[in-house]
């Protein structure tokens, strides 16, 4: 059930928009890495770049998960962050295995990336259905 535009405050819509954009950025990074890893040219220099992007993504997810658990942001979480952003980030971080140095084309890395994307997309889809005009 979608929330009617007039039924929510502009502050709540702003918070939802912020969370939607953050989840979309994570999702888009995952899609970009997966697409590049499945391309035939994912060897050599390209593979090194993908490996760096994958490691950076995992680091960012871990950092966000840490911040929501015990960091500064815990005391000032919005309801939207509590219900959508933080669970999505925690679950996505947990889905990606710690495989330092593993190429993005590694089957375990690919599976972890896909599982993380599914978790992000799950929460993003819920939030977008509540706020379809954002």
PyMOL commands that set and color helices and strands:
alter all, ss='L'
color gray80, all
select helices_A, chain A and resi 5-7+10-38+45-70+72-76+79-95+107-130
alter helices_A, ss='H'
color red, helices_A
deselect
rebuild
show_as cartoon
